[in-house]
Amino acid sequence: MLPHVIWNVSFSLVCVIAVVRGRRPERISVAILLIADLLSAVPLRGQYWKPVEPTLVLIDLCVAFFFVGLALKSSRWWPLWAAAFHLLAVLMLIVSAIDPAVRPYAYYVGEQLWDDLGLMALLFGALLEGRRELAAPASLQASSSPSAR
């Protein structure tokens, strides 16, 4: 119960920071992650948790492909890290599907690790993007170039 509460608090905090400090890619990423989080809760209602739930696999694949697309299109560094972490989470799903001997707890810990690292990539990206945006006007004012003014 406690890890679930910690995840929800940290997820919410990172989403708020990304919306406030980030720009469009960070805000779109927050929307995608919120939708994925809400959709992930639907297939698990009223049934026992199993690692290879087809609906969850589809949701994880969509999130991974979103971050891959964002990484290819964006000049930011953090979507590449988020894409890598989400692709590793998908790899965990594939391993669990291929080898049912993988214990559910090992799967859960691995999946949670990649989710946490992907969330940290978004957090650092939003914080650094916010710093760069705030730092830009100061550098323009300090510039001696007439075209920068």
SVG drawing of the C-alpha trace seen along z (x, -y; Angstrom):
<svg xmlns="http://www.w3.org/2000/svg" viewBox="-15 -47 44 68">
<polyline fill="none" stroke="black" stroke-width="0.4" points="0.0,0.0 2.8,-2.5 4.7,-2.1 1.4,-2.8 0.9,-6.0 4.5,-7.1 4.1,-6.4 0.9,-8.5 2.4,-11.4 5.6,-11.4 3.7,-11.0 1.4,-13.9 4.3,-16.1 6.3,-15.5 3.3,-16.1 2.6,-19.5 6.3,-20.5 6.4,-19.5 3.2,-21.4 4.4,-24.5 8.1,-24.5 8.1,-22.7 7.0,-23.7 4.8,-22.0 6.6,-18.7 6.6,-18.3 2.9,-19.2 2.0,-16.8 4.0,-14.1 2.1,-14.7 -1.2,-14.3 -0.1,-11.1 1.2,-9.7 -2.0,-10.7 -4.2,-9.0 -2.0,-5.9 -2.2,-5.8 -6.0,-6.1 -6.4,-3.5 -4.0,-1.1 -6.4,-1.0 -9.4,0.1 -8.3,3.7 -7.2,4.4 -10.5,3.7 -12.2,6.7 -9.6,9.3 -6.4,10.7 -3.3,8.9 -1.3,10.8 1.9,9.5 1.0,10.0 -2.4,8.3 -2.9,7.5 -4.5,4.1 -1.5,3.1 0.9,4.3 -0.9,2.1 -0.9,-0.9 2.9,-0.5 3.6,-0.1 1.7,-3.3 3.6,-5.3 6.9,-3.9 6.2,-4.8 5.1,-8.3 8.4,-8.9 10.4,-7.4 8.5,-9.8 9.1,-12.7 12.8,-11.8 13.2,-11.7 11.3,-15.0 12.6,-17.0 15.9,-18.7 15.6,-17.9 17.6,-15.1 15.1,-13.8 12.6,-12.2 15.4,-9.9 15.9,-8.7 12.2,-8.4 11.9,-6.3 14.7,-4.0 13.2,-3.4 9.7,-2.8 11.1,-0.4 12.9,1.5 9.5,1.7 8.1,3.2 11.0,5.6 10.1,6.7 6.6,7.5 8.0,9.6 10.3,11.5 7.3,12.2 5.3,13.4 8.0,15.7 9.1,17.1 6.2,17.6 8.7,18.7 9.6,15.0 8.1,14.3 5.5,11.6 7.4,9.7 10.5,9.5 8.4,8.3 6.7,5.7 10.0,4.4 11.6,4.2 8.5,2.5 8.4,0.0 12.1,-0.8 11.7,-1.7 8.6,-3.7 10.4,-5.6 13.4,-6.3 11.2,-7.5 9.4,-9.8 12.7,-11.2 13.8,-11.9 10.6,-14.0 11.2,-15.7 14.8,-16.7 13.8,-17.7 11.1,-20.0 13.4,-21.5 16.2,-22.1 13.9,-23.4 12.4,-25.8 15.9,-27.0 16.9,-27.5 13.8,-29.5 14.3,-31.7 18.0,-32.1 17.4,-33.2 16.2,-36.7 19.1,-37.4 21.6,-36.3 19.9,-38.5 20.1,-41.5 23.7,-41.0 24.6,-40.6 26.3,-43.5 25.1,-42.5 22.5,-44.9 20.6,-42.1 20.1,-40.3 18.3,-43.3"/>
</svg>
